[in-house]
Amino acid sequence: MASRLTLLTLLLLAGFLEPQDRASSNPNATSSSSWDPESLQEGSEGKIAVPDNSKMLFIESILEASSLPTTNSTTNSTTKITANTTDEPTTQPTIQPIQPTTQLPTDSPTQPTTGPFCPGPVTLCSDLESHSTEAMLGDALVDFSLKLYHAFSAMKKAETNMAFSPFSIASLLTQVLLGAGENTKTNLESVLSYPKDFTCVHQALKGFMTKGVTSVSQIFHSPDLVIRDTFVNASRTLYSSSPRVLSNDSDANLELINTWVAKNTNNKISQLLDSLPSDTRLVLLNAIYLSAKWKTTFDPKKTRMETFHFKNSIIKVPMMNSKKYPVAHFIDQTLKAKVGQLQLSHNLSLVILVPQNLKHHLEDIEQALSPSVFKAIMKKLEMSKFQPTLLALPRIKVTTSQDMLSIMEKLEFFDFSYDLNLCGLTEDPDLQVSAMQHQTVLELTETGVEAAAASAISVARTLLIFEVQQPFLFLLWDQQHKFPVFMGRVYDPRA
């Protein structure tokens, strides 16, 4: 069975709170109070508290909107404005900010802040809205995938294998977006190529799951870090998980997290983390597991050791062969590359871009692969027919582990290290990411359980050939929603 998977880990380290500012949580219930400036606090006398700066603008707007006489008196920080007329003195509005003595104490953990407004997690979208965002999300994931590919390629050593799941990384970052505020929200939207305030993205992303792909997210947090109820509820609804509390025992926490990882990656990754800092307060995990089979099975008896060009030498690798395998393929003159597509189960396909000949190199394809070129290639593949083809394809097995903090900085996203705002997730203002790890294991072999379609394909009069005998770029393509689930390159199939 061919299988691939990936897992991401995001650990966030928050600043130390004073004892009176701490709130506790437990594994079964995490909550905190949050303040929405649009729901203004009322005092015992029915007076409305408004920030000093905004009250004057608010009052001035009322006065300018009416040609009514006014009386303005100021005492200390309290302003009383009464607008009335001699004809109807009892029907005009009276605005009286609450006296400072009736406000909440400054050391109260539930005190409403006077800082910038932080919106809570988005509410559910209608089915019509979610459907209309699918094409927009697909385009965004394609753009984000290519950004990631170039960032990964720049961080990796030259002529080395790599694999990653843009869908998995986007899923994790989008869940972080659920609790992001101010600049962090704007910057995340930019990195992910989302339009501003893409409120339906969470439901649309959930709808992109296929039967062959399992993606799960989980939040672990320290006992002293309070997660907002609004985030807990939204996370449970949109990502099918509720935050789980860690203990004060680092070893027990490490075992808990690695056990969760192993369970959700079909035991392909049994130990993601070797250690966990004692001061870790928030851990965000996303795991993706893909299990797809060839629609047309390769015959293992026809797999043999054949030549593959690696750097300046020739090596022998196990090469899968078929004389009439259904392949949609063409030569792209812009990239000087052969482009081929092989069908997998669950409406997925393997797409390969390999240099047209030995005179051309994979690095040239990578540099020329812009979003517009990529989308044009995939559009042409959509219109290409699958035809019986003489195919030679090496087995694919790629394992990649990558520090994602360096990747995010390569994408010019620095919030995780310097200016993180997750006000929608927690009231703690001093969060900082200490580590973010992405691990991928991807493997394609000859086996498959679906019925072979070769018997229904007639032999082509002209022999078509698609041989992959030098370094190539690949992606696992979701044919329904039109985005890459996995992406990478292979320089040495033996690895």
C-alpha positions in Angstrom: 0.0 0.0 0.0 1.3 3.4 -0.9 1.1 5.8 2.0 2.2 9.3 2.9 1.8 11.5 5.8 3.0 14.6 7.5 2.8 16.2 10.9 3.3 19.7 12.1 4.1 20.9 15.6 3.8 24.4 16.8 5.0 25.2 20.3 4.2 28.6 21.7 6.0 30.0 24.7 4.3 32.7 26.8 5.6 35.2 29.3 5.3 34.5 33.0 2.2 35.9 34.6 2.0 37.3 38.1 0.1 35.1 40.5 -3.0 37.3 40.6 -3.2 37.3 36.8 -3.2 33.6 36.5 -6.3 31.5 35.9 -6.5 27.8 36.0 -7.9 25.3 33.6 -8.4 21.5 33.6 -8.6 18.8 30.9 -12.4 18.9 30.7 -13.1 22.6 30.7 -11.0 25.6 29.6 -12.4 29.0 29.7 -11.8 32.7 30.3 -13.6 35.9 30.2 -13.3 38.1 27.2 -14.5 41.7 26.6 -16.1 42.9 23.4 -16.0 46.8 23.2 -19.2 46.6 21.1 -21.0 45.3 24.2 -20.6 48.3 26.4 -20.5 47.9 30.1 -23.5 49.4 32.1 -23.2 50.8 35.6 -25.7 50.7 38.3 -27.2 53.9 37.1 -27.6 52.8 33.5 -24.7 55.0 32.4 -22.5 53.8 29.5 -18.7 53.7 29.8 -16.8 54.7 26.7 -13.1 55.2 26.2 -11.9 58.9 26.6 -10.7 59.3 23.0 -13.8 57.8 21.4 -16.4 59.6 23.6 -15.5 63.0 22.3 -15.8 61.9 18.7 -19.0 60.1 19.5 -20.5 63.1 21.3 -19.3 65.5 18.6 -21.0 63.4 15.9 -24.3 63.5 17.8 -24.1 67.3 18.2 -23.2 67.9 14.6 -26.0 65.7 13.4 -28.6 67.7 15.2 -29.0 71.5 15.3 -30.0 71.3 18.9 -28.7 73.4 21.7 -26.3 71.6 24.1 -24.9 71.9 27.5 -21.4 70.7 28.1 -19.9 70.4 31.5 -16.7 68.6 32.5 -15.6 67.3 35.9 -12.2 65.6 36.1 -12.3 62.7 33.6 -16.1 62.6 33.4 -18.0 64.4 30.7 -21.8 64.9 30.7 -23.5 65.9 27.5 -27.3 66.6 27.3 -28.9 67.4 24.0 -32.5 68.7 24.2 -35.0 71.1 22.8 -37.5 73.4 24.5 -40.3 71.7 22.6 -39.5 68.1 23.6 -37.2 68.1 26.5 -38.0 64.5 27.5 -37.4 62.8 24.2 -33.8 63.7 23.5 -30.9 61.3 24.3 -28.8 61.8 27.4 -25.2 60.4 27.3 -23.5 60.1 30.6 -20.2 58.2 30.9 -20.0 56.1 34.0 -18.0 57.5 36.9 -14.5 56.0 37.3 -15.4 54.6 40.7 -17.8 52.2 39.2 -15.3 50.6 36.8 -13.7 47.2 37.5 -10.5 47.2 39.5 -7.3 47.3 37.5 -6.0 44.0 38.9 -9.2 42.0 38.0 -8.5 39.2 35.5 -11.9 39.9 33.9 -11.3 43.6 33.4 -12.2 44.8 30.0 -9.2 46.3 28.2 -9.1 49.6 26.5 -6.7 48.4 23.8 -7.5 47.6 20.2 -10.6 45.5 19.6 -9.9 41.8 19.2 -12.7 39.9 17.3 -13.7 36.5 18.5 -13.5 33.4 16.3 -15.8 33.5 13.3 -19.3 32.1 13.4 -20.5 29.4 11.0 -21.1 30.3 7.4 -24.1 29.2 5.4 -23.8 26.3 2.9 -24.1 28.8 0.0 -21.3 31.0 1.4 -19.0 28.0 2.0 -19.6 26.6 -1.5 -18.8 30.0 -3.1 -15.4 30.1 -1.3 -14.2 26.7 -2.6 -12.6 28.0 -5.8 -11.1 31.0 -3.9 -9.6 28.6 -1.4 -8.2 26.3 -4.1 -6.4 29.2 -5.8 -5.0 30.4 -2.4 -3.7 26.9 -1.6 -2.0 26.7 -5.0 -0.3 30.1 -4.5 0.7 29.1 -0.9 2.0 25.8 -2.1 4.4 27.4 -4.5 5.6 29.9 -1.9 6.3 27.0 0.4 8.1 25.0 -2.3 10.5 27.9 -3.1 11.0 28.5 0.7 11.7 24.8 1.3 14.0 24.6 -1.7 16.0 27.7 -0.5 16.4 26.2 3.0 17.4 22.7 1.8 20.9 21.7 0.6 21.2 21.7 -3.2 20.3 18.4 -5.0 18.5 16.8 -2.0 15.1 15.2 -1.6 12.3 17.0 0.1 8.6 16.6 0.7 5.9 18.6 2.6 2.2 19.0 2.8 1.0 22.5 1.9 -2.5 21.4 2.9 -1.4 20.3 6.4 0.7 23.4 7.0 -2.2 25.6 5.7 -4.6 23.7 8.1 -2.4 24.4 11.1 -1.9 28.1 10.2 -5.6 28.6 9.5 -6.4 27.2 12.9 -3.9 29.7 14.4 -5.7 32.4 12.3 -8.9 31.5 14.1 -7.4 33.2 17.3 -5.2 35.8 15.6 -5.7 39.6 16.1 -4.4 42.8 14.5 -1.2 42.5 12.5 -0.8 38.7 13.1 -4.2 38.1 11.5 -3.3 40.4 8.5 0.2 38.8 8.1 -1.2 35.3 8.3 -3.8 36.1 5.6 -1.0 37.5 3.4 1.3 34.4 3.8 -1.6 32.0 3.2 -2.7 34.1 0.1 -6.2 34.5 1.7 -8.3 37.6 0.9 -8.8 39.9 3.9 -11.4 38.6 6.4 -11.8 35.3 4.7 -14.4 34.3 7.3 -15.6 31.1 5.6 -12.2 29.6 5.1 -12.4 27.3 8.1 -15.6 25.6 6.9 -14.3 25.5 3.3 -11.0 24.0 4.4 -12.9 21.3 6.4 -14.9 20.5 3.2 -11.7 19.9 1.3 -11.1 16.6 3.1 -11.3 13.4 1.0 -11.7 9.8 2.0 -8.0 9.1 1.4 -6.8 12.0 3.6 -7.1 12.2 7.3 -6.2 15.5 8.9 -6.5 16.2 12.6 -5.6 19.1 14.9 -5.1 19.3 18.6 -4.1 22.0 21.1 -2.3 21.2 24.4 -1.8 23.9 27.0 -0.3 24.3 30.4 -2.6 24.4 33.5 -2.0 28.1 34.1 -2.9 29.2 30.5 -6.5 30.0 30.1 -8.0 29.4 26.6 -11.0 31.5 25.7 -14.4 29.8 25.6 -15.1 31.2 22.2 -12.0 29.7 20.8 -12.7 26.3 22.4 -16.2 26.2 20.9 -15.1 27.3 17.5 -12.2 24.8 17.5 -14.5 22.0 18.5 -16.9 22.8 15.7 -14.5 23.6 12.9 -11.6 21.3 13.7 -13.3 18.5 15.7 -11.0 19.0 18.7 -11.0 20.7 22.1 -7.9 21.9 23.9 -6.3 19.4 26.3 -4.5 20.4 29.4 -0.9 19.4 30.0 0.4 18.4 33.5 3.4 19.9 35.3 5.5 16.8 34.4 7.5 17.4 31.2 8.2 13.7 30.7 4.5 12.9 31.0 3.6 15.7 28.6 6.2 14.4 26.1 4.7 10.9 26.2 1.1 12.3 25.9 2.0 14.3 22.8 4.0 11.6 21.1 1.2 9.1 21.8 -1.2 11.4 20.1 1.1 11.8 17.1 1.6 8.0 16.7 -2.2 7.4 17.0 -3.1 9.9 14.4 -0.3 9.0 11.9 -1.1 5.3 11.9 2.1 4.8 13.9 4.2 6.0 11.0 5.7 8.6 13.4 6.0 7.1 16.8 8.2 9.9 18.3 8.0 13.4 16.9 9.5 15.2 19.9 12.6 14.1 21.8 12.2 16.6 24.5 9.7 19.3 25.7 10.8 22.5 27.5 9.5 22.7 31.1 8.2 26.2 30.4 6.2 25.2 27.3 2.7 26.6 27.7 1.0 26.0 24.4 1.4 23.3 21.8 -0.5 23.2 18.5 -0.4 20.0 16.5 -1.7 19.1 13.0 -1.3 15.6 11.6 -2.2 14.5 8.1 -2.2 10.9 6.9 -2.8 9.9 3.3 -3.5 6.4 2.1 -4.2 6.2 -1.6 -3.7 3.4 -4.1 -3.0 3.3 -7.8 -6.1 3.0 -9.9 -4.0 0.7 -12.2 -1.7 -1.5 -10.2 2.0 -2.0 -11.1 3.2 -5.5 -11.5 6.0 -6.0 -8.9 7.5 -8.7 -11.1 8.3 -6.0 -13.7 10.1 -3.8 -11.3 13.8 -4.0 -12.0 17.0 -2.1 -11.3 17.5 0.5 -13.9 19.6 3.6 -14.4 18.9 7.0 -12.9 21.0 10.1 -13.4 22.0 11.6 -10.0 24.4 14.6 -10.0 27.2 13.7 -12.4 26.9 10.0 -12.0 24.6 7.1 -12.9 23.0 5.0 -10.2 20.8 1.9 -10.2 17.3 2.2 -8.6 14.2 0.0 -8.4 12.1 1.2 -11.4 8.4 0.3 -11.8 7.6 -0.5 -15.4 4.5 -0.9 -17.5 4.1 -1.1 -21.3 0.6 0.4 -21.4 0.0 2.4 -18.3 -2.7 5.1 -18.5 -0.8 8.4 -18.4 -1.9 12.0 -19.3 1.3 13.7 -20.4 2.8 16.4 -22.6 5.9 18.6 -23.0 5.8 22.1 -21.6 8.1 24.4 -23.6 8.1 27.1 -21.0 9.6 24.8 -18.4 11.4 22.5 -20.9 9.8 19.7 -18.9 7.8 16.5 -19.5 4.6 16.7 -17.4 2.8 13.5 -16.6 -0.3 12.5 -14.5 -1.1 9.1 -13.0 -4.5 8.4 -11.4 -4.8 7.4 -7.7 -7.9 6.4 -5.7 -10.1 8.9 -3.9 -10.0 11.4 -6.8 -6.3 12.0 -6.3 -3.5 11.9 -8.8 0.3 11.9 -9.0 1.7 14.7 -11.1 5.4 14.6 -12.2 7.5 17.3 -13.8 10.8 16.0 -15.1 13.4 17.8 -17.3 12.8 17.2 -21.0 16.3 15.7 -21.3 19.7 15.6 -19.6 20.6 19.1 -21.0 18.0 20.6 -18.7 18.0 20.5 -14.9 15.4 20.4 -12.1 16.7 23.7 -10.7 15.7 25.4 -14.0 12.1 24.1 -13.6 11.9 25.2 -10.0 13.0 28.7 -10.8 10.5 29.1 -13.7 7.6 27.6 -11.8 5.4 30.6 -11.1 1.8 30.4 -10.0 0.6 31.4 -13.5 2.8 28.8 -15.2 1.7 26.1 -12.7 -2.0 26.9 -13.1 -1.6 26.8 -16.9 0.0 23.4 -16.7 -2.7 21.9 -14.4 -5.4 23.3 -16.7 -3.8 21.6 -19.7 -3.6 18.4 -17.8 -7.3 18.6 -17.1 -8.0 18.6 -20.8 -5.4 15.8 -21.6 -6.6 12.2 -22.1 -5.1 9.3 -20.3 -3.5 7.1 -22.9 -1.6 3.8 -22.8 2.0 4.7 -22.3 5.3 2.9 -21.8 6.1 4.1 -18.3 9.2 3.8 -16.2 8.9 5.3 -12.7 11.1 4.8 -9.7 9.6 3.9 -6.4 9.1 7.0 -4.3 9.9 7.2 -0.6 10.8 10.6 0.9 11.2 11.5 4.5 11.7 15.2 5.4 12.0 17.0 8.8 12.1 20.8 8.7 12.2 23.6 11.2 9.2 25.6 10.2 10.2 28.8 12.0 13.0 29.3 9.5 10.5 28.6 6.6 8.0 31.2 8.0 10.7 33.8 8.2 11.8 33.0 4.7 8.2 33.8 3.8 8.7 37.1 5.7 6.4 36.2 8.5 8.1 37.1 11.8 5.2 37.3 14.2 5.9 33.9 15.8 9.2 35.1 17.1 8.7 38.8 17.6 5.2 40.2 17.7 2.6 37.4 18.1 -1.0 38.4 18.8 -3.4 35.5 19.6 -5.9 37.6 21.6 -8.7 35.5 20.2 -7.2 32.4 21.7 -6.1 33.6 25.1 -5.9 36.8 27.1 -2.2 36.3 27.8 -0.4 39.0 25.8 3.1 37.6 25.9 2.9 34.5 23.6 5.9 33.5 21.5 6.6 30.5 19.4 9.6 28.5 20.6 9.5 25.8 17.9 7.5 24.7 14.9 8.3 21.4 13.2 7.1 19.8 10.1 7.8 16.1 9.3 6.7 14.2 6.2 7.0 10.6 5.2 5.7 9.8 1.7 5.9 6.5 -0.1 4.6 5.1 -3.4 5.1 1.5 -4.4 3.6 -0.9 -6.9 0.7 -2.2 -4.7 -2.9 -1.3 -5.0 -6.3 -2.9 -4.2 -8.5 -1.3 -6.8 -9.4 -3.1 -10.0 -6.9 -2.6 -12.7 -8.2 -0.7 -15.7 -5.5 -1.9 -18.1 -7.8 -4.6 -19.6 -10.2 -1.9 -20.8 -7.5 0.1 -22.5 -6.6 -0.5 -26.1 -3.0 -0.5 -27.2 -2.1 2.8 -28.9 -0.9 2.6 -32.5 1.9 5.0 -31.8 4.0 4.1 -28.8 3.9 6.8 -26.2 6.8 6.9 -23.7 7.1 8.6 -20.3 10.4 7.7 -18.5 11.5 9.3 -15.3 15.2 8.7 -15.1 16.5 11.9 -13.7 15.6 14.2 -10.7 11.9 15.3 -10.8 9.3 17.4 -9.0 6.1 15.7 -7.9 2.8 16.6 -6.3 -0.2 14.7 -5.0 -3.1 16.6 -6.6 -6.7 16.8 -5.4 -8.6 16.7 -8.7 -11.9 17.8 -7.2 -10.8 20.9 -5.4 -7.7 21.5 -7.5 -4.9 22.0 -5.0 -1.7 20.0 -3.9 -2.1 17.9 -0.9 1.7 17.0 -1.0 4.5 18.4 -2.9 8.2 17.8 -3.2 11.2 16.7 -5.3 13.3 13.5 -5.7 17.0 13.7 -6.5 18.0 10.3 -5.2 15.2 7.6 -5.2 17.4 5.4 -3.0 16.9 7.7 -0.1 
